[in-house]
Amino acid sequence: MTTKAHTHPLEKILGDRIAILDGAMGTTIRAYGMKEADMRGQRFKDAKKDLLNNGDLFTLTQPEMIGDIHRRFLEAGADIIETNTFGATSITQSEFFVDDPREHGGRKDPAFYQTVIDDPFLSGLASEINESSARQCRAWADRVANETGRPRFVAGALGPLTVSLSNSPDADDPGFRVVSFDQVKASYAQQARALMTGGPKIGVDLLLVETIFDSLNAKAALVAIQEVFEEEGTTLPIMISAAVGRGGETMISAQTVEAFWTAVRHVKPFSVGLNCSLGPDLMYPFLAELAEKADVPISCYPNAGLPNPLAETGFDLGPQDMARFQSEFARAGLINIAGGCCGNTPEHIAAIAKALEGLPPRKWRAAASCVQADETFAAEGGGRA
């Protein structure tokens, strides 16, 4: 597929200033004190498993609360808000609605996940969550944009899944995988298609493949997105963001930052970055390496430090701490998009936005030449690493 070059409105903003991304949906939801009954509502009152940790489902059962969270992040200064769809795939939703075969002496394997992919309830639920969240975000982004005269953007969030294509869960069978590449791809394709429903006037402006623990899962997501683009005859900018461990490696597939960038650059992402993972202090050297290697805008939205169950948000760093670290990144010329992951509330995002006012964005060099995405995917056997 050959895509005509054009300048996205957000790219122009990034040439002038650092754009602000929103914070942690899950952390902010907890502040509302929701209980299991609030999650279930009438629609899911008979569900056999606990649903409270299925935060994406709140899009359907508590849309007013989710809308209020989007509003708060926008009013805190976010230029980009993410859909509440981190786990809105049939594969991840199966964790909450399908009996675990391991509890009955079986195991999760590709045959099990094929039933998940083929399940009309799970497919319908995943599509509904994504479509509903995209519309909710679009409505709030447009409303606040009209009120403030400042454009706001919606990023459709595609999370990392609850399965891995890179590693075997069976120490005695290292070649075993619980799920196939095509199954992961199919699940992501359904999500991307639903997020794009209606185009940017109704759906999302960008797609964000985020919190990448497993690079092969991410490759499946990127192949899926490209195939949906082909089917729909349209494209959207793609943001890509990885989670890294203390050595700077993706946590399951163990790719270095440079190797990760090399593995994804052929899709010509709108931006690449790091999120979740470590606190901002421990993330610094890996962010600096990525900023040196990549020729696209850099995003950074770390956790508010390392987890701490005794802290108010579950993480140690407060709004001013995050603002200080993000301003250090900005002064070092490392970032174009800044926000927060786990532990970051609207108050954190407001502090980050204020701290970055007037600080220049990182300058990135445009790639001199890149292989077209379809040619690269074909050369790599459909994108498989």
C-alpha positions as CSV (number, residue, x, y, z in Angstrom):
1,M,0.0,0.0,0.0
2,T,1.4,3.4,-0.9
3,T,0.2,6.3,1.3
4,K,0.4,9.9,0.1
5,A,2.4,12.0,2.4
6,H,0.5,14.7,4.3
7,T,1.0,16.6,7.5
8,H,-1.2,15.6,10.4
9,P,-2.6,18.6,12.4
10,L,-0.9,17.2,15.5
11,E,2.5,17.1,13.7
12,K,2.3,20.9,13.3
13,I,1.7,21.3,17.0
14,L,4.7,19.1,17.8
15,G,6.8,21.4,15.7
16,D,5.9,24.3,18.0
17,R,5.6,22.8,21.5
18,I,5.4,19.6,23.5
19,A,2.0,18.0,23.3
20,I,0.3,16.6,26.4
21,L,-1.1,13.1,26.7
22,D,-3.6,12.1,29.4
23,G,-2.9,10.0,32.5
24,A,-4.0,6.7,34.0
25,M,-7.6,5.7,33.5
26,G,-7.4,2.8,36.0
27,T,-5.9,5.0,38.8
28,T,-8.4,7.7,38.3
29,I,-11.3,5.2,38.2
30,R,-10.3,4.0,41.7
31,A,-10.9,7.4,43.1
32,Y,-14.6,7.1,42.3
33,G,-15.0,4.3,44.7
34,M,-16.8,1.9,42.3
35,K,-17.9,-1.5,43.6
36,E,-18.6,-4.8,41.8
37,A,-22.3,-3.9,41.5
38,D,-21.5,-0.6,39.8
39,M,-19.4,-2.4,37.3
40,R,-22.0,-5.1,36.5
41,G,-25.1,-2.9,36.3
42,Q,-28.2,-4.7,35.0
43,R,-26.5,-5.9,31.9
44,F,-23.8,-8.0,33.5
45,K,-25.5,-8.7,36.8
46,D,-25.4,-12.5,36.2
47,A,-21.8,-12.7,35.1
48,K,-20.1,-15.7,36.7
49,K,-16.7,-14.0,37.3
50,D,-15.7,-10.9,39.1
51,L,-15.7,-7.9,36.7
52,L,-14.4,-5.0,38.8
53,N,-10.9,-5.2,37.4
54,N,-12.2,-5.1,33.9
55,G,-11.9,-1.3,33.6
56,D,-12.8,-1.2,29.9
57,L,-16.3,-2.5,30.7
58,F,-17.0,0.7,32.7
59,T,-17.3,2.3,29.2
60,L,-20.6,0.5,28.9
61,T,-21.9,0.3,32.5
62,Q,-20.7,3.7,33.8
63,P,-20.3,6.0,30.8
64,E,-20.9,9.1,32.8
65,M,-17.9,8.4,35.0
66,I,-15.7,7.6,32.1
67,G,-16.8,10.8,30.4
68,D,-16.0,12.8,33.5
69,I,-12.5,11.3,33.6
70,H,-11.9,12.3,30.0
71,R,-13.2,15.8,30.7
72,R,-10.9,16.2,33.7
73,F,-7.8,15.1,31.7
74,L,-8.8,17.5,28.9
75,E,-9.3,20.4,31.3
76,A,-5.9,19.5,32.9
77,G,-4.4,20.4,29.6
78,A,-4.3,17.1,27.6
79,D,-4.0,17.6,23.9
80,I,-4.5,13.8,23.4
81,I,-6.9,11.6,25.3
82,E,-6.8,7.8,25.0
83,T,-9.9,5.6,24.6
84,N,-10.7,3.4,27.5
85,T,-9.8,0.2,25.5
86,F,-6.5,-1.0,26.9
87,G,-8.0,-4.5,27.3
88,A,-10.9,-4.3,24.8
89,T,-10.0,-7.3,22.7
90,S,-11.8,-10.6,22.6
91,I,-8.6,-12.3,23.9
92,T,-8.4,-10.1,27.0
93,Q,-12.1,-10.0,27.6
94,S,-12.2,-13.8,27.7
95,E,-10.3,-13.6,31.0
96,F,-13.5,-12.2,32.6
97,F,-16.2,-14.2,30.7
98,V,-14.8,-17.6,29.9
99,D,-14.0,-20.5,32.2
100,D,-10.3,-21.2,32.5
101,P,-9.6,-24.7,31.3
102,R,-6.7,-25.0,33.7
103,E,-9.2,-25.1,36.5
104,H,-10.5,-28.4,35.1
105,G,-7.3,-30.1,34.2
106,G,-6.9,-28.6,30.8
107,R,-4.7,-25.9,29.4
108,K,-4.9,-22.7,27.4
109,D,-3.7,-23.4,23.9
110,P,-4.4,-22.3,20.3
111,A,-7.5,-24.5,20.1
112,F,-8.9,-22.7,23.2
113,Y,-8.1,-19.3,21.8
114,Q,-9.7,-20.2,18.5
115,T,-13.0,-20.6,20.3
116,V,-12.4,-17.2,21.9
117,I,-11.8,-15.6,18.5
118,D,-14.9,-17.3,17.1
119,D,-17.2,-16.5,20.1
120,P,-19.9,-14.0,18.9
121,F,-20.4,-12.7,22.4
122,L,-16.8,-11.8,22.9
123,S,-16.4,-10.4,19.4
124,G,-19.5,-8.3,19.8
125,L,-18.5,-7.1,23.3
126,A,-15.0,-6.1,22.1
127,S,-16.4,-4.2,19.2
128,E,-19.0,-2.4,21.3
129,I,-16.5,-1.3,23.9
130,N,-14.1,0.1,21.3
131,E,-16.8,1.9,19.3
132,S,-18.5,3.3,22.4
133,S,-15.2,4.5,23.9
134,A,-14.1,6.1,20.6
135,R,-17.4,8.0,20.4
136,Q,-17.2,9.1,24.1
137,C,-13.7,10.4,23.6
138,R,-14.6,12.1,20.4
139,A,-17.6,13.9,22.0
140,W,-15.5,15.2,24.9
141,A,-12.5,16.1,22.8
142,D,-14.6,18.1,20.4
143,R,-16.6,19.7,23.2
144,V,-13.5,21.0,25.0
145,A,-11.9,22.0,21.8
146,N,-14.9,24.1,20.9
147,E,-14.9,25.7,24.4
148,T,-11.2,26.5,24.4
149,G,-10.4,27.1,20.7
150,R,-7.6,24.6,21.0
151,P,-7.7,21.3,19.0
152,R,-7.8,18.0,20.9
153,F,-7.1,14.6,19.6
154,V,-8.3,11.0,20.3
155,A,-5.9,8.1,20.4
156,G,-7.4,4.6,20.1
157,A,-5.5,2.5,22.7
158,L,-4.5,-1.0,21.8
159,G,-2.9,-2.7,24.9
160,P,-0.5,-5.6,25.2
161,L,-2.9,-8.6,25.7
162,T,-2.8,-11.2,28.4
163,V,-0.9,-13.7,26.3
164,S,2.6,-13.8,24.8
165,L,3.8,-14.9,21.3
166,S,7.4,-14.8,22.4
167,N,7.5,-17.1,25.4
168,S,6.2,-20.4,26.4
169,P,4.5,-20.7,29.8
170,D,5.6,-24.4,29.9
171,A,9.2,-24.8,31.1
172,D,9.2,-28.4,29.7
173,D,8.0,-27.3,26.3
174,P,9.8,-24.1,25.2
175,G,8.3,-24.3,21.7
176,F,4.8,-24.2,23.0
177,R,2.7,-21.1,22.6
178,V,-0.8,-20.6,24.1
179,V,-1.9,-18.6,21.1
180,S,-1.0,-18.2,17.4
181,F,0.2,-15.2,15.6
182,D,-2.9,-15.2,13.4
183,Q,-5.2,-15.3,16.4
184,V,-3.5,-12.3,18.0
185,K,-3.6,-10.5,14.7
186,A,-7.3,-11.2,14.3
187,S,-8.1,-9.9,17.8
188,Y,-6.2,-6.7,17.1
189,A,-7.7,-6.3,13.7
190,Q,-11.2,-6.4,15.2
191,Q,-10.2,-3.8,17.8
192,A,-8.6,-1.4,15.2
193,R,-11.6,-1.7,12.9
194,A,-14.0,-0.8,15.7
195,L,-11.9,2.1,16.9
196,M,-11.9,3.5,13.4
197,T,-15.6,3.2,12.8
198,G,-17.0,6.4,11.3
199,G,-13.6,7.9,10.7
200,P,-12.0,10.7,12.8
201,K,-15.1,12.8,12.8
202,I,-16.7,10.1,15.0
203,G,-13.9,7.7,15.9
204,V,-10.2,8.2,16.7
205,D,-7.6,10.4,15.2
206,L,-4.7,8.1,15.8
207,L,-4.0,4.5,16.8
208,L,-1.8,3.9,19.8
209,V,-0.1,0.5,20.2
210,E,1.1,0.8,23.8
211,T,2.7,-0.7,26.8
212,I,4.5,-3.2,24.6
213,F,6.0,-6.0,26.8
214,D,6.2,-8.5,23.9
215,S,7.5,-7.2,20.6
216,L,6.0,-10.0,18.7
217,N,2.5,-9.2,20.0
218,A,3.1,-5.6,18.9
219,K,4.2,-6.9,15.4
220,A,0.9,-8.8,15.2
221,A,-1.0,-5.6,16.1
222,L,0.9,-3.6,13.5
223,V,0.3,-6.2,10.8
224,A,-3.4,-6.2,11.8
225,I,-3.6,-2.4,11.5
226,Q,-2.0,-2.4,8.1
227,E,-4.5,-5.0,6.9
228,V,-7.4,-3.0,8.2
229,F,-6.1,0.1,6.5
230,E,-6.0,-1.9,3.3
231,E,-9.6,-3.1,3.8
232,E,-11.0,0.3,4.7
233,G,-9.0,2.2,2.1
234,T,-7.8,4.7,4.7
235,T,-5.0,5.2,7.1
236,L,-4.5,6.8,10.5
237,P,-1.2,7.9,12.2
238,I,0.2,5.1,14.4
239,M,1.8,5.9,17.8
240,I,3.9,3.1,19.3
241,S,5.0,2.9,22.9
242,A,7.0,0.2,24.7
243,A,7.4,-0.8,28.3
244,V,11.0,-1.6,29.4
245,G,12.7,-3.3,32.4
246,R,15.7,-2.1,34.4
247,G,18.0,-3.1,31.6
248,G,16.1,-1.2,29.0
249,E,14.7,-4.3,27.4
250,T,11.1,-5.0,26.5
251,M,10.0,-7.1,29.4
252,I,9.0,-10.4,27.8
253,S,10.7,-10.4,24.4
254,A,13.9,-8.7,25.9
255,Q,14.6,-6.4,22.9
256,T,16.9,-3.5,23.6
257,V,15.5,0.0,22.9
258,E,17.5,0.1,19.6
259,A,16.4,-3.3,18.5
260,F,12.8,-2.4,19.3
261,W,13.0,0.7,17.2
262,T,14.6,-1.2,14.4
263,A,11.7,-3.7,14.5
264,V,8.9,-1.1,14.2
265,R,10.4,1.7,12.2
266,H,9.3,0.3,8.8
267,V,5.6,1.1,9.6
268,K,6.6,4.8,9.6
269,P,5.0,5.5,13.0
270,F,3.8,9.0,13.8
271,S,5.7,8.7,17.1
272,V,7.6,6.1,19.2
273,G,8.2,6.2,22.9
274,L,8.2,4.6,26.3
275,N,5.5,4.3,28.9
276,C,4.5,2.4,32.0
277,S,7.5,0.3,33.2
278,L,9.9,2.1,35.5
279,G,9.5,5.5,37.2
280,P,10.7,8.5,35.2
281,D,14.1,8.6,36.9
282,L,15.0,5.0,36.0
283,M,13.6,5.5,32.5
284,Y,15.9,8.4,31.6
285,P,18.8,6.6,29.9
286,F,16.6,4.4,27.8
287,L,14.5,7.4,26.7
288,A,17.7,9.2,25.8
289,E,18.8,6.3,23.7
290,L,15.5,6.1,21.8
291,A,15.5,9.9,21.3
292,E,19.0,9.6,19.7
293,K,18.1,6.7,17.4
294,A,14.5,7.5,16.2
295,D,13.7,9.9,13.4
296,V,10.1,10.5,14.5
297,P,8.6,12.3,17.5
298,I,9.2,10.8,20.9
299,S,6.5,10.2,23.5
300,C,7.0,9.6,27.2
301,Y,4.4,8.7,29.8
302,P,5.9,6.8,32.7
303,N,4.4,5.4,35.8
304,A,4.4,7.8,38.8
305,G,7.4,5.9,40.2
306,L,7.4,2.3,41.2
307,P,4.3,0.6,42.8
308,N,3.7,1.3,46.4
309,P,0.4,-0.1,47.9
310,L,0.7,2.3,50.8
311,A,0.7,5.4,48.6
312,E,-2.6,7.2,47.9
313,T,-2.6,6.4,44.1
314,G,-0.6,3.2,44.5
315,F,2.6,4.9,43.3
316,D,5.0,7.2,45.1
317,L,5.4,10.2,42.9
318,G,3.1,13.2,43.2
319,P,2.1,15.8,40.6
320,Q,5.1,18.0,41.2
321,D,7.5,15.1,41.1
322,M,6.3,14.0,37.7
323,A,6.3,17.7,36.5
324,R,10.0,18.0,37.6
325,F,11.1,14.8,35.7
326,Q,9.2,15.6,32.6
327,S,10.6,19.1,32.5
328,E,14.1,17.6,32.9
329,F,13.4,15.4,29.8
330,A,12.2,18.5,27.9
331,R,15.3,20.5,28.8
332,A,17.5,17.7,27.6
333,G,15.7,17.8,24.3
334,L,14.3,14.2,24.6
335,I,10.5,14.5,24.2
336,N,7.7,15.7,21.9
337,I,4.7,14.2,23.7
338,A,4.5,13.9,27.5
339,G,2.0,12.4,29.9
340,G,1.6,9.8,32.6
341,C,0.8,6.1,32.9
342,C,-0.1,4.2,36.1
343,G,-0.5,6.5,39.2
344,N,-1.0,9.7,37.2
345,T,-4.2,11.5,37.9
346,P,-5.6,14.6,36.2
347,E,-3.7,16.6,38.9
348,H,-0.5,15.0,37.7
349,I,-1.2,15.9,34.1
350,A,-2.1,19.5,35.0
351,A,1.3,19.8,36.8
352,I,3.1,18.3,33.8
353,A,1.3,20.6,31.4
354,K,2.2,23.7,33.4
355,A,5.8,22.7,33.8
356,L,6.3,22.2,30.1
357,E,4.8,25.5,29.0
358,G,7.3,27.4,26.9
359,L,9.8,24.5,26.8
360,P,10.9,23.6,23.3
361,P,10.0,20.2,21.8
362,R,12.7,17.8,20.7
363,K,13.8,18.3,17.1
364,W,13.6,15.2,15.0
365,R,15.1,14.6,11.6
366,A,12.8,13.3,8.9
367,A,13.8,9.9,7.5
368,A,15.6,10.3,4.2
369,S,14.0,7.1,2.9
370,C,12.0,4.2,4.2
371,V,10.8,1.0,2.6
372,Q,7.1,1.0,2.1
373,A,5.2,-0.8,4.8
374,D,3.7,-3.5,2.6
375,E,7.1,-4.3,1.0
376,T,8.7,-4.7,4.4
377,F,5.9,-6.8,5.7
378,A,6.2,-9.1,2.7
379,A,9.9,-9.4,3.0
380,E,9.6,-10.3,6.7
381,G,6.9,-12.9,6.1
382,G,3.9,-10.9,7.1
383,G,5.7,-9.0,9.8
384,R,6.7,-11.9,12.0
385,A,9.8,-11.3,14.0
